């Protein structure tokens, strides 16, 4: 395997509803159809195994760093973050790495 | 795809050397040979694209939640954490989810 992976986790603010989280998942799920640079796109909700875990995660694989940057800066992605994620984020943790 | 994924990121404490980080990667890299419950095991170091990113990440895939729990609690894993990771961790972010 050779490529570039983006991983981001969120903890939601107190009072965030499952409906809001579902909306984030649904909106993110539309991005692969709009941003062809996305290779694989895995969205997950914490399974509740360990205390202190983050609430929500995206693991996205790209052909290379440039493809990731197209995704990062894509207007559909930015608008989705602004409208649905930013209002409910309490904590964010992210990393990008070569796979 | 159907399985269970564990994602964990670390920020290292100030003064952590690349040698220490390499040692963590090397020791983690031995775990799949010792813990057969591990499916795929991806270790990464931040590519330096975005400010504020975490330093180090592990994305591990398992057949199911029980297989993950074997890994989580395996003595080889716990000893490795205790000896090589715990002394240099500043921040940790983790999530587990069904894939």
N, CA and C atoms of all chains as a GROMACS GRO file, in nm:
protein
  594
    1UNK      N    1   0.086  -0.119   0.000
    1UNK     CA    2   0.000   0.000   0.000
    1UNK      C    3   0.089   0.124   0.000
    2UNK      N    4   0.052   0.219  -0.078
    2UNK     CA    5   0.126   0.344  -0.080
    2UNK      C    6   0.028   0.457  -0.110
    3UNK      N    7   0.024   0.552  -0.019
    3UNK     CA    8  -0.070   0.661  -0.037
    3UNK      C    9  -0.059   0.759   0.076
    4UNK      N   10  -0.167   0.829   0.100
    4UNK     CA   11  -0.166   0.936   0.200
    4UNK      C   12  -0.298   0.928   0.276
    5UNK      N   13  -0.288   0.923   0.407
    5UNK     CA   14  -0.408   0.904   0.491
    5UNK      C   15  -0.430   1.025   0.582
    6UNK      N   16  -0.554   1.064   0.591
    6UNK     CA   17  -0.599   1.170   0.683
    6UNK      C   18  -0.689   1.106   0.788
    7UNK      N   19  -0.659   1.131   0.914
    7UNK     CA   20  -0.741   1.081   1.024
    7UNK      C   21  -0.782   1.198   1.111
    8UNK      N   22  -0.910   1.210   1.138
    8UNK     CA   23  -0.956   1.318   1.227
    8UNK      C   24  -1.064   1.265   1.321
    9UNK      N   25  -1.052   1.303   1.447
    9UNK     CA   26  -1.152   1.265   1.548
    9UNK      C   27  -1.213   1.391   1.607
   10UNK      N   28  -1.337   1.377   1.650
   10UNK     CA   29  -1.405   1.488   1.716
   10UNK      C   30  -1.468   1.442   1.847
   11UNK      N   31  -1.466   1.532   1.945
   11UNK     CA   32  -1.559   1.521   2.058
   11UNK      C   33  -1.660   1.632   2.041
   12UNK      N   34  -1.784   1.597   2.054
   12UNK     CA   35  -1.892   1.695   2.037
   12UNK      C   36  -1.916   1.772   2.167
   13UNK      N   37  -1.966   1.891   2.148
   13UNK     CA   38  -2.001   1.974   2.263
   13UNK      C   39  -2.118   1.911   2.339
   14UNK      N   40  -2.122   1.940   2.468
   14UNK     CA   41  -2.236   1.894   2.548
   14UNK      C   42  -2.365   1.942   2.487
   15UNK      N   43  -2.462   1.852   2.485
   15UNK     CA   44  -2.592   1.888   2.430
   15UNK      C   45  -2.608   1.853   2.283
   16UNK      N   46  -2.498   1.810   2.220
   16UNK     CA   47  -2.508   1.765   2.080
   16UNK      C   48  -2.599   1.642   2.074
   17UNK      N   49  -2.689   1.642   1.979
   17UNK     CA   50  -2.785   1.531   1.969
   17UNK      C   51  -2.735   1.425   1.872
   18UNK      N   52  -2.789   1.306   1.885
   18UNK     CA   53  -2.755   1.202   1.787
   18UNK      C   54  -2.803   1.243   1.648
   19UNK      N   55  -2.909   1.321   1.643
   19UNK     CA   56  -2.956   1.370   1.514
   19UNK      C   57  -2.853   1.458   1.446
   20UNK      N   58  -2.789   1.545   1.525
   20UNK     CA   59  -2.684   1.630   1.468
   20UNK      C   60  -2.566   1.545   1.420
   21UNK      N   61  -2.529   1.446   1.501
   21UNK     CA   62  -2.418   1.358   1.462
   21UNK      C   63  -2.454   1.281   1.335
   22UNK      N   64  -2.577   1.232   1.328
   22UNK     CA   65  -2.620   1.159   1.208
   22UNK      C   66  -2.614   1.250   1.086
   23UNK      N   67  -2.647   1.376   1.107
   23UNK     CA   68  -2.643   1.470   0.996
   23UNK      C   69  -2.499   1.490   0.947
   24UNK      N   70  -2.406   1.501   1.041
   24UNK     CA   71  -2.266   1.512   1.002
   24UNK      C   72  -2.224   1.389   0.920
   25UNK      N   73  -2.260   1.270   0.970
   25UNK     CA   74  -2.223   1.147   0.899
   25UNK      C   75  -2.284   1.146   0.759
   26UNK      N   76  -2.410   1.187   0.750
   26UNK     CA   77  -2.478   1.185   0.620
   26UNK      C   78  -2.412   1.284   0.524
   27UNK      N   79  -2.383   1.403   0.573
   27UNK     CA   80  -2.323   1.505   0.486
   27UNK      C   81  -2.182   1.464   0.443
   28UNK      N   82  -2.104   1.410   0.538
   28UNK     CA   83  -1.970   1.362   0.502
   28UNK      C   84  -1.979   1.250   0.399
   29UNK      N   85  -2.079   1.165   0.417
   29UNK     CA   86  -2.094   1.051   0.327
   29UNK      C   87  -2.120   1.092   0.182
   30UNK      N   88  -2.164   1.216   0.163
   30UNK     CA   89  -2.187   1.266   0.026
   30UNK      C   90  -2.058   1.312  -0.041
   31UNK      N   91  -1.954   1.337   0.040
   31UNK     CA   92  -1.834   1.397  -0.017
   31UNK      C   93  -1.763   1.309  -0.120
   32UNK      N   94  -1.752   1.178  -0.097
   32UNK     CA   95  -1.684   1.096  -0.200
   32UNK      C   96  -1.751   1.107  -0.337
   33UNK      N   97  -1.880   1.131  -0.340
   33UNK     CA   98  -1.948   1.149  -0.468
   33UNK      C   99  -1.921   1.284  -0.533
   34UNK      N  100  -1.870   1.377  -0.453
   34UNK     CA  101  -1.847   1.513  -0.505
   34UNK      C  102  -1.699   1.546  -0.521
   35UNK      N  103  -1.613   1.469  -0.456
   35UNK     CA  104  -1.469   1.498  -0.459
   35UNK      C  105  -1.399   1.370  -0.506
   36UNK      N  106  -1.372   1.360  -0.636
   36UNK     CA  107  -1.318   1.234  -0.688
   36UNK      C  108  -1.180   1.199  -0.635
   37UNK      N  109  -1.111   1.296  -0.577
   37UNK     CA  110  -0.978   1.268  -0.521
   37UNK      C  111  -0.984   1.177  -0.397
   38UNK      N  112  -1.103   1.166  -0.335
   38UNK     CA  113  -1.116   1.076  -0.220
   38UNK      C  114  -1.106   0.931  -0.268
   39UNK      N  115  -1.015   0.855  -0.204
   39UNK     CA  116  -1.003   0.713  -0.236
   39UNK      C  117  -1.104   0.636  -0.153
   40UNK      N  118  -1.064   0.591  -0.034
   40UNK     CA  119  -1.161   0.529   0.055
   40UNK      C  120  -1.192   0.627   0.169
   41UNK      N  121  -1.313   0.613   0.223
   41UNK     CA  122  -1.363   0.711   0.319
   41UNK      C  123  -1.440   0.634   0.426
   42UNK      N  124  -1.384   0.629   0.545
   42UNK     CA  125  -1.444   0.551   0.653
   42UNK      C  126  -1.487   0.644   0.765
   43UNK      N  127  -1.615   0.639   0.798
   43UNK     CA  128  -1.672   0.725   0.901
   43UNK      C  129  -1.717   0.635   1.016
   44UNK      N  130  -1.684   0.675   1.141
   44UNK     CA  131  -1.721   0.590   1.253
   44UNK      C  132  -1.768   0.666   1.375
   45UNK      N  133  -1.852   0.601   1.450
   45UNK     CA  134  -1.902   0.654   1.577
   45UNK      C  135  -1.849   0.565   1.688
   46UNK      N  136  -1.804   0.628   1.796
   46UNK     CA  137  -1.742   0.552   1.905
   46UNK      C  138  -1.828   0.435   1.951
   47UNK      N  139  -1.764   0.319   1.965
   47UNK     CA  140  -1.836   0.198   2.003
   47UNK      C  141  -1.863   0.190   2.153
   48UNK      N  142  -1.806   0.283   2.230
   48UNK     CA  143  -1.836   0.285   2.374
   48UNK      C  144  -1.759   0.183   2.455
   49UNK      N  145  -1.645   0.138   2.402
   49UNK     CA  146  -1.567   0.036   2.472
   49UNK      C  147  -1.483   0.097   2.583
   50UNK      N  148  -1.425   0.214   2.555
   50UNK     CA  149  -1.329   0.273   2.649
   50UNK      C  150  -1.372   0.413   2.693
   51UNK      N  151  -1.362   0.441   2.822
   51UNK     CA  152  -1.394   0.575   2.869
   51UNK      C  153  -1.295   0.678   2.813
   52UNK      N  154  -1.344   0.797   2.790
   52UNK     CA  155  -1.256   0.904   2.742
   52UNK      C  156  -1.236   0.904   2.592
   53UNK      N  157  -1.298   0.810   2.523
   53UNK     CA  158  -1.281   0.804   2.378
   53UNK      C  159  -1.343   0.926   2.311
   54UNK      N  160  -1.294   0.956   2.191
   54UNK     CA  161  -1.358   1.056   2.107
   54UNK      C  162  -1.492   1.002   2.057
   55UNK      N  163  -1.575   1.092   2.003
   55UNK     CA  164  -1.710   1.053   1.963
   55UNK      C  165  -1.722   1.007   1.818
   56UNK      N  166  -1.637   1.062   1.733
   56UNK     CA  167  -1.661   1.050   1.589
   56UNK      C  168  -1.527   1.053   1.518
   57UNK      N  169  -1.514   0.975   1.412
   57UNK     CA  170  -1.385   0.968   1.342
   57UNK      C  171  -1.406   0.956   1.191
   58UNK      N  172  -1.312   1.013   1.117
   58UNK     CA  173  -1.305   0.994   0.972
   58UNK      C  174  -1.164   0.947   0.939
   59UNK      N  175  -1.155   0.839   0.864
   59UNK     CA  176  -1.028   0.791   0.811
   59UNK      C  177  -1.040   0.793   0.659
   60UNK      N  178  -0.963   0.878   0.595
   60UNK     CA  179  -0.976   0.897   0.451
   60UNK      C  180  -0.842   0.870   0.382
   61UNK      N  181  -0.847   0.791   0.277
   61UNK     CA  182  -0.725   0.755   0.204
   61UNK      C  183  -0.724   0.820   0.066
   62UNK      N  184  -0.606   0.869   0.031
   62UNK     CA  185  -0.586   0.940  -0.094
   62UNK      C  186  -0.466   0.881  -0.168
   63UNK      N  187  -0.459   0.911  -0.296
   63UNK     CA  188  -0.346   0.861  -0.374
   63UNK      C  189  -0.215   0.924  -0.326
   64UNK      N  190  -0.223   1.051  -0.291
   64UNK     CA  191  -0.103   1.121  -0.248
   64UNK      C  192  -0.142   1.249  -0.172
   65UNK      N  193  -0.041   1.320  -0.126
   65UNK     CA  194  -0.062   1.440  -0.047
   65UNK      C  195  -0.143   1.544  -0.125
   66UNK      N  196  -0.115   1.558  -0.253
   66UNK     CA  197  -0.187   1.658  -0.332
   66UNK      C  198  -0.337   1.626  -0.340
   67UNK      N  199  -0.369   1.499  -0.351
   67UNK     CA  200  -0.511   1.460  -0.356
   67UNK      C  201  -0.578   1.494  -0.223
   68UNK      N  202  -0.507   1.471  -0.112
   68UNK     CA  203  -0.561   1.510   0.018
   68UNK      C  204  -0.585   1.660   0.024
   69UNK      N  205  -0.491   1.738  -0.027
   69UNK     CA  206  -0.505   1.884  -0.020
   69UNK      C  207  -0.626   1.933  -0.101
   70UNK      N  208  -0.654   1.866  -0.212
   70UNK     CA  209  -0.774   1.900  -0.289
   70UNK      C  210  -0.898   1.880  -0.202
   71UNK      N  211  -0.901   1.766  -0.133
   71UNK     CA  212  -1.013   1.737  -0.041
   71UNK      C  213  -1.020   1.839   0.072
   72UNK      N  214  -0.906   1.863   0.136
   72UNK     CA  215  -0.904   1.953   0.252
   72UNK      C  216  -0.963   2.089   0.216
   73UNK      N  217  -0.927   2.138   0.099
   73UNK     CA  218  -0.963   2.274   0.062
   73UNK      C  219  -1.085   2.282  -0.030
   74UNK      N  220  -1.147   2.169  -0.056
   74UNK     CA  221  -1.260   2.167  -0.150
   74UNK      C  222  -1.379   2.245  -0.090
   75UNK      N  223  -1.443   2.330  -0.171
   75UNK     CA  224  -1.554   2.410  -0.119
   75UNK      C  225  -1.667   2.326  -0.058
   76UNK      N  226  -1.694   2.210  -0.113
   76UNK     CA  227  -1.801   2.126  -0.056
   76UNK      C  228  -1.764   2.078   0.083
   77UNK      N  229  -1.636   2.050   0.102
   77UNK     CA  230  -1.586   2.005   0.232
   77UNK      C  231  -1.587   2.120   0.332
   78UNK      N  232  -1.535   2.234   0.289
   78UNK     CA  233  -1.528   2.349   0.380
   78UNK      C  234  -1.668   2.393   0.423
   79UNK      N  235  -1.760   2.394   0.329
   79UNK     CA  236  -1.896   2.438   0.361
   79UNK      C  237  -1.963   2.343   0.460
   80UNK      N  238  -1.936   2.216   0.443
   80UNK     CA  239  -1.992   2.114   0.531
   80UNK      C  240  -1.936   2.128   0.673
   81UNK      N  241  -1.805   2.154   0.682
   81UNK     CA  242  -1.743   2.175   0.813
   81UNK      C  243  -1.805   2.297   0.881
   82UNK      N  244  -1.813   2.404   0.803
   82UNK     CA  245  -1.863   2.529   0.859
   82UNK      C  246  -2.006   2.516   0.909
   83UNK      N  247  -2.089   2.448   0.830
   83UNK     CA  248  -2.232   2.444   0.861
   83UNK      C  249  -2.268   2.339   0.967
   84UNK      N  250  -2.202   2.221   0.958
   84UNK     CA  251  -2.249   2.109   1.040
   84UNK      C  252  -2.153   2.066   1.150
   85UNK      N  253  -2.022   2.083   1.127
   85UNK     CA  254  -1.925   2.034   1.227
   85UNK      C  255  -1.884   2.145   1.324
   86UNK      N  256  -1.840   2.258   1.271
   86UNK     CA  257  -1.788   2.364   1.357
   86UNK      C  258  -1.882   2.400   1.472
   87UNK      N  259  -2.015   2.406   1.447
   87UNK     CA  260  -2.103   2.448   1.556
   87UNK      C  261  -2.110   2.350   1.674
   88UNK      N  262  -2.068   2.225   1.654
   88UNK     CA  263  -2.086   2.127   1.761
   88UNK      C  264  -1.955   2.066   1.811
   89UNK      N  265  -1.841   2.114   1.761
   89UNK     CA  266  -1.712   2.055   1.802
   89UNK      C  267  -1.666   2.108   1.936
   90UNK      N  268  -1.628   2.016   2.025
   90UNK     CA  269  -1.562   2.055   2.150
   90UNK      C  270  -1.412   2.032   2.139
   91UNK      N  271  -1.371   1.918   2.081
   91UNK     CA  272  -1.229   1.888   2.064
   91UNK      C  273  -1.208   1.822   1.930
   92UNK      N  274  -1.093   1.848   1.873
   92UNK     CA  275  -1.056   1.791   1.744
   92UNK      C  276  -0.913   1.740   1.752
   93UNK      N  277  -0.890   1.622   1.697
   93UNK     CA  278  -0.755   1.564   1.691
   93UNK      C  279  -0.735   1.512   1.550
   94UNK      N  280  -0.623   1.548   1.488
   94UNK     CA  281  -0.602   1.507   1.349
   94UNK      C  282  -0.456   1.478   1.321
   95UNK      N  283  -0.434   1.397   1.220
   95UNK     CA  284  -0.299   1.366   1.171
   95UNK      C  285  -0.312   1.323   1.025
   96UNK      N  286  -0.205   1.350   0.951
   96UNK     CA  287  -0.195   1.301   0.813
   96UNK      C  288  -0.062   1.227   0.801
   97UNK      N  289  -0.066   1.115   0.731
   97UNK     CA  290   0.059   1.039   0.718
   97UNK      C  291   0.066   0.960   0.589
   98UNK      N  292   0.189   0.935   0.550
   98UNK     CA  293   0.212   0.854   0.430
   98UNK      C  294   0.197   0.707   0.463
   99UNK      N  295   0.120   0.637   0.380
   99UNK     CA  296   0.091   0.496   0.411
   99UNK      C  297   0.175   0.404   0.322
  100UNK      N  298  -1.707  -0.431   0.385
  100UNK     CA  299  -1.612  -0.445   0.496
  100UNK      C  300  -1.691  -0.454   0.626
  101UNK      N  301  -1.651  -0.541   0.713
  101UNK     CA  302  -1.717  -0.553   0.843
  101UNK      C  303  -1.612  -0.594   0.944
  102UNK      N  304  -1.600  -0.515   1.048
  102UNK     CA  305  -1.498  -0.545   1.148
  102UNK      C  306  -1.499  -0.439   1.255
  103UNK      N  307  -1.387  -0.426   1.322
  103UNK     CA  308  -1.378  -0.335   1.434
  103UNK      C  309  -1.243  -0.266   1.427
  104UNK      N  310  -1.245  -0.134   1.432
  104UNK     CA  311  -1.123  -0.056   1.414
  104UNK      C  312  -1.089   0.026   1.539
  105UNK      N  313  -0.963   0.025   1.572
  105UNK     CA  314  -0.908   0.105   1.682
  105UNK      C  315  -0.816   0.210   1.622
  106UNK      N  316  -0.838   0.337   1.658
  106UNK     CA  317  -0.752   0.446   1.612
  106UNK      C  318  -0.702   0.520   1.735
  107UNK      N  319  -0.572   0.540   1.741
  107UNK     CA  320  -0.515   0.616   1.852
  107UNK      C  321  -0.406   0.709   1.800
  108UNK      N  322  -0.407   0.833   1.849
  108UNK     CA  323  -0.304   0.931   1.814
  108UNK      C  324  -0.235   0.978   1.941
  109UNK      N  325  -0.109   1.015   1.923
  109UNK     CA  326  -0.033   1.069   2.036
  109UNK      C  327   0.035   1.200   1.995
  110UNK      N  328   0.043   1.290   2.092
  110UNK     CA  329   0.140   1.399   2.086
  110UNK      C  330   0.246   1.368   2.190
  111UNK      N  331   0.369   1.378   2.147
  111UNK     CA  332   0.480   1.349   2.239
  111UNK      C  333   0.516   1.470   2.324
  112UNK      N  334   0.570   1.439   2.439
  112UNK     CA  335   0.616   1.545   2.529
  112UNK      C  336   0.733   1.620   2.466
  113UNK      N  337   0.745   1.745   2.504
  113UNK     CA  338   0.861   1.824   2.459
  113UNK      C  339   0.990   1.752   2.494
  114UNK      N  340   1.081   1.752   2.401
  114UNK     CA  341   1.210   1.688   2.426
  114UNK      C  342   1.216   1.545   2.377
  115UNK      N  343   1.100   1.490   2.335
  115UNK     CA  344   1.101   1.355   2.279
  115UNK      C  345   1.185   1.354   2.152
  116UNK      N  346   1.270   1.254   2.139
  116UNK     CA  347   1.359   1.248   2.023
  116UNK      C  348   1.298   1.162   1.912
  117UNK      N  349   1.347   1.182   1.791
  117UNK     CA  350   1.303   1.096   1.683
  117UNK      C  351   1.345   0.952   1.710
  118UNK      N  352   1.454   0.935   1.781
  118UNK     CA  353   1.496   0.799   1.818
  118UNK      C  354   1.394   0.730   1.907
  119UNK      N  355   1.339   0.805   2.001
  119UNK     CA  356   1.236   0.746   2.087
  119UNK      C  357   1.112   0.712   2.006
  120UNK      N  358   1.075   0.802   1.916
  120UNK     CA  359   0.959   0.775   1.832
  120UNK      C  360   0.982   0.654   1.742
  121UNK      N  361   1.102   0.644   1.687
  121UNK     CA  362   1.135   0.529   1.603
  121UNK      C  363   1.127   0.399   1.683
  122UNK      N  364   1.168   0.409   1.808
  122UNK     CA  365   1.163   0.290   1.894
  122UNK      C  366   1.018   0.248   1.918
  123UNK      N  367   0.930   0.345   1.941
  123UNK     CA  368   0.788   0.313   1.957
  123UNK      C  369   0.736   0.243   1.830
  124UNK      N  370   0.770   0.301   1.715
  124UNK     CA  371   0.722   0.241   1.589
  124UNK      C  372   0.776   0.099   1.573
  125UNK      N  373   0.903   0.080   1.606
  125UNK     CA  374   0.963  -0.052   1.590
  125UNK      C  375   0.898  -0.154   1.685
  126UNK      N  376   0.876  -0.112   1.809
  126UNK     CA  377   0.817  -0.204   1.908
  126UNK      C  378   0.672  -0.236   1.872
  127UNK      N  379   0.598  -0.134   1.829
  127UNK     CA  380   0.460  -0.159   1.786
  127UNK      C  381   0.459  -0.254   1.666
  128UNK      N  382   0.554  -0.234   1.577
  128UNK     CA  383   0.560  -0.316   1.457
  128UNK      C  384   0.579  -0.464   1.485
  129UNK      N  385   0.628  -0.494   1.605
  129UNK     CA  386   0.645  -0.636   1.642
  129UNK      C  387   0.515  -0.699   1.690
  130UNK      N  388   0.417  -0.616   1.727
  130UNK     CA  389   0.296  -0.672   1.790
  130UNK      C  390   0.216  -0.763   1.697
  131UNK      N  391   0.200  -0.730   1.568
  131UNK     CA  392   0.123  -0.822   1.484
  131UNK      C  393   0.182  -0.963   1.481
  132UNK      N  394   0.312  -0.976   1.497
  132UNK     CA  395   0.374  -1.108   1.502
  132UNK      C  396   0.349  -1.181   1.632
  133UNK      N  397   0.308  -1.106   1.734
  133UNK     CA  398   0.288  -1.167   1.866
  133UNK      C  399   0.143  -1.178   1.905
  134UNK      N  400   0.057  -1.104   1.839
  134UNK     CA  401  -0.086  -1.102   1.875
  134UNK      C  402  -0.166  -1.134   1.747
  135UNK      N  403  -0.199  -1.260   1.729
  135UNK     CA  404  -0.262  -1.300   1.602
  135UNK      C  405  -0.399  -1.238   1.579
  136UNK      N  406  -0.460  -1.184   1.683
  136UNK     CA  407  -0.590  -1.118   1.667
  136UNK      C  408  -0.582  -0.989   1.585
  137UNK      N  409  -0.461  -0.933   1.573
  137UNK     CA  410  -0.446  -0.812   1.492
  137UNK      C  411  -0.467  -0.847   1.345
  138UNK      N  412  -0.556  -0.773   1.279
  138UNK     CA  413  -0.577  -0.792   1.136
  138UNK      C  414  -0.476  -0.710   1.058
  139UNK      N  415  -0.512  -0.585   1.028
  139UNK     CA  416  -0.414  -0.496   0.967
  139UNK      C  417  -0.372  -0.392   1.071
  140UNK      N  418  -0.249  -0.343   1.054
  140UNK     CA  419  -0.189  -0.257   1.157
  140UNK      C  420  -0.110  -0.150   1.084
  141UNK      N  421  -0.159  -0.028   1.091
  141UNK     CA  422  -0.098   0.083   1.018
  141UNK      C  423  -0.044   0.186   1.117
  142UNK      N  424   0.085   0.212   1.108
  142UNK     CA  425   0.153   0.305   1.198
  142UNK      C  426   0.198   0.424   1.116
  143UNK      N  427   0.175   0.547   1.166
  143UNK     CA  428   0.213   0.663   1.088
  143UNK      C  429   0.269   0.775   1.171
  144UNK      N  430   0.354   0.853   1.107
  144UNK     CA  431   0.413   0.972   1.168
  144UNK      C  432   0.362   1.093   1.090
  145UNK      N  433   0.327   1.197   1.163
  145UNK     CA  434   0.268   1.315   1.099
  145UNK      C  435   0.351   1.366   0.982
  146UNK      N  436   0.281   1.391   0.872
  146UNK     CA  437   0.348   1.436   0.750
  146UNK      C  438   0.382   1.585   0.752
  147UNK      N  439   0.335   1.657   0.853
  147UNK     CA  440   0.372   1.797   0.865
  147UNK      C  441   0.295   1.891   0.774
  148UNK      N  442   0.177   1.847   0.732
  148UNK     CA  443   0.098   1.929   0.640
  148UNK      C  444   0.022   2.039   0.714
  149UNK      N  445  -0.031   2.006   0.830
  149UNK     CA  446  -0.119   2.099   0.901
  149UNK      C  447  -0.067   2.129   1.041
  150UNK      N  448  -0.069   2.256   1.080
  150UNK     CA  449  -0.027   2.291   1.216
  150UNK      C  450  -0.123   2.232   1.318
  151UNK      N  451  -0.071   2.196   1.434
  151UNK     CA  452  -0.155   2.144   1.540
  151UNK      C  453  -0.183   1.995   1.530
  152UNK      N  454  -0.129   1.931   1.429
  152UNK     CA  455  -0.154   1.788   1.412
  152UNK      C  456  -0.090   1.708   1.525
  153UNK      N  457  -0.144   1.589   1.548
  153UNK     CA  458  -0.080   1.495   1.639
  153UNK      C  459   0.050   1.443   1.573
  154UNK      N  460   0.134   1.377   1.655
  154UNK     CA  461   0.264   1.333   1.605
  154UNK      C  462   0.266   1.193   1.547
  155UNK      N  463   0.179   1.108   1.599
  155UNK     CA  464   0.195   0.963   1.575
  155UNK      C  465   0.056   0.899   1.580
  156UNK      N  466   0.034   0.801   1.494
  156UNK     CA  467  -0.098   0.738   1.489
  156UNK      C  468  -0.086   0.588   1.465
  157UNK      N  469  -0.181   0.515   1.522
  157UNK     CA  470  -0.197   0.373   1.492
  157UNK      C  471  -0.342   0.350   1.450
  158UNK      N  472  -0.360   0.285   1.336
  158UNK     CA  473  -0.493   0.242   1.291
  158UNK      C  474  -0.488   0.090   1.281
  159UNK      N  475  -0.565   0.024   1.366
  159UNK     CA  476  -0.559  -0.123   1.373
  159UNK      C  477  -0.697  -0.182   1.348
  160UNK      N  478  -0.702  -0.280   1.260
  160UNK     CA  479  -0.829  -0.345   1.226
  160UNK      C  480  -0.834  -0.487   1.280
  161UNK      N  481  -0.952  -0.520   1.332
  161UNK     CA  482  -0.975  -0.650   1.394
  161UNK      C  483  -1.102  -0.712   1.337
  162UNK      N  484  -1.114  -0.842   1.356
  162UNK     CA  485  -1.234  -0.911   1.306
  162UNK      C  486  -1.358  -0.860   1.380
  163UNK      N  487  -1.342  -0.837   1.510
  163UNK     CA  488  -1.456  -0.792   1.590
  163UNK      C  489  -1.407  -0.730   1.720
  164UNK      N  490  -1.501  -0.685   1.799
  164UNK     CA  491  -1.469  -0.617   1.924
  164UNK      C  492  -1.387  -0.706   2.018
  165UNK      N  493  -1.422  -0.833   2.024
  165UNK     CA  494  -1.349  -0.924   2.112
  165UNK      C  495  -1.202  -0.936   2.072
  166UNK      N  496  -1.177  -0.940   1.944
  166UNK     CA  497  -1.038  -0.949   1.896
  166UNK      C  498  -0.962  -0.822   1.937
  167UNK      N  499  -1.028  -0.706   1.925
  167UNK     CA  500  -0.965  -0.582   1.972
  167UNK      C  501  -0.933  -0.589   2.121
  168UNK      N  502  -1.025  -0.642   2.199
  168UNK     CA  503  -1.004  -0.647   2.344
  168UNK      C  504  -0.885  -0.737   2.380
  169UNK      N  505  -0.868  -0.844   2.303
  169UNK     CA  506  -0.750  -0.929   2.325
  169UNK      C  507  -0.623  -0.847   2.304
  170UNK      N  508  -0.621  -0.769   2.198
  170UNK     CA  509  -0.506  -0.682   2.170
  170UNK      C  510  -0.488  -0.578   2.280
  171UNK      N  511  -0.596  -0.510   2.314
  171UNK     CA  512  -0.588  -0.402   2.412
  171UNK      C  513  -0.525  -0.450   2.541
  172UNK      N  514  -0.565  -0.570   2.583
  172UNK     CA  515  -0.524  -0.619   2.714
  172UNK      C  516  -0.406  -0.716   2.708
  173UNK      N  517  -0.352  -0.738   2.589
  173UNK     CA  518  -0.244  -0.836   2.575
  173UNK      C  519  -0.119  -0.789   2.651
  174UNK      N  520  -0.056  -0.879   2.724
  174UNK     CA  521   0.061  -0.839   2.803
  174UNK      C  522   0.173  -0.777   2.719
  175UNK      N  523   0.192  -0.824   2.598
  175UNK     CA  524   0.298  -0.767   2.513
  175UNK      C  525   0.265  -0.622   2.477
  176UNK      N  526   0.136  -0.594   2.458
  176UNK     CA  527   0.092  -0.460   2.425
  176UNK      C  528   0.104  -0.369   2.548
  177UNK      N  529   0.055  -0.417   2.659
  177UNK     CA  530   0.059  -0.336   2.782
  177UNK      C  531   0.203  -0.303   2.823
  178UNK      N  532   0.291  -0.402   2.811
  178UNK     CA  533   0.430  -0.380   2.850
  178UNK      C  534   0.497  -0.277   2.760
  179UNK      N  535   0.463  -0.285   2.632
  179UNK     CA  536   0.519  -0.191   2.535
  179UNK      C  537   0.472  -0.049   2.564
  180UNK      N  538   0.344  -0.034   2.595
  180UNK     CA  539   0.289   0.097   2.631
  180UNK      C  540   0.361   0.152   2.754
  181UNK      N  541   0.371   0.066   2.854
  181UNK     CA  542   0.430   0.109   2.981
  181UNK      C  543   0.575   0.153   2.964
  182UNK      N  544   0.648   0.076   2.886
  182UNK     CA  545   0.792   0.100   2.877
  182UNK      C  546   0.829   0.211   2.778
  183UNK      N  547   0.757   0.216   2.663
  183UNK     CA  548   0.803   0.304   2.556
  183UNK      C  549   0.711   0.422   2.526
  184UNK      N  550   0.580   0.404   2.549
  184UNK     CA  551   0.487   0.512   2.513
  184UNK      C  552   0.457   0.602   2.633
  185UNK      N  553   0.416   0.543   2.742
  185UNK     CA  554   0.373   0.623   2.857
  185UNK      C  555   0.476   0.729   2.898
  186UNK      N  556   0.605   0.698   2.894
  186UNK     CA  557   0.702   0.798   2.940
  186UNK      C  558   0.712   0.923   2.851
  187UNK      N  559   0.662   0.915   2.728
  187UNK     CA  560   0.682   1.029   2.638
  187UNK      C  561   0.551   1.091   2.588
  188UNK      N  562   0.436   1.043   2.638
  188UNK     CA  563   0.308   1.094   2.588
  188UNK      C  564   0.271   1.226   2.654
  189UNK      N  565   0.233   1.323   2.572
  189UNK     CA  566   0.176   1.447   2.624
  189UNK      C  567   0.024   1.446   2.609
  190UNK      N  568  -0.024   1.399   2.494
  190UNK     CA  569  -0.169   1.391   2.470
  190UNK      C  570  -0.200   1.264   2.395
  191UNK      N  571  -0.318   1.211   2.422
  191UNK     CA  572  -0.363   1.088   2.358
  191UNK      C  573  -0.508   1.108   2.315
  192UNK      N  574  -0.540   1.064   2.195
  192UNK     CA  575  -0.678   1.069   2.144
  192UNK      C  576  -0.709   0.934   2.082
  193UNK      N  577  -0.821   0.875   2.120
  193UNK     CA  578  -0.852   0.741   2.069
  193UNK      C  579  -1.001   0.723   2.046
  194UNK      N  580  -1.032   0.630   1.958
  194UNK     CA  581  -1.170   0.591   1.932
  194UNK      C  582  -1.168   0.449   1.877
  195UNK      N  583  -1.276   0.377   1.904
  195UNK     CA  584  -1.297   0.246   1.844
  195UNK      C  585  -1.433   0.246   1.777
  196UNK      N  586  -1.439   0.184   1.660
  196UNK     CA  587  -1.568   0.184   1.590
  196UNK      C  588  -1.585   0.062   1.502
  197UNK      N  589  -1.713   0.032   1.481
  197UNK     CA  590  -1.747  -0.081   1.393
  197UNK      C  591  -1.736  -0.036   1.248
  198UNK      N  592  -1.669  -0.116   1.168
  198UNK     CA  593  -1.644  -0.078   1.028
  198UNK      C  594  -1.737  -0.155   0.935
   0.00000   0.00000   0.00000
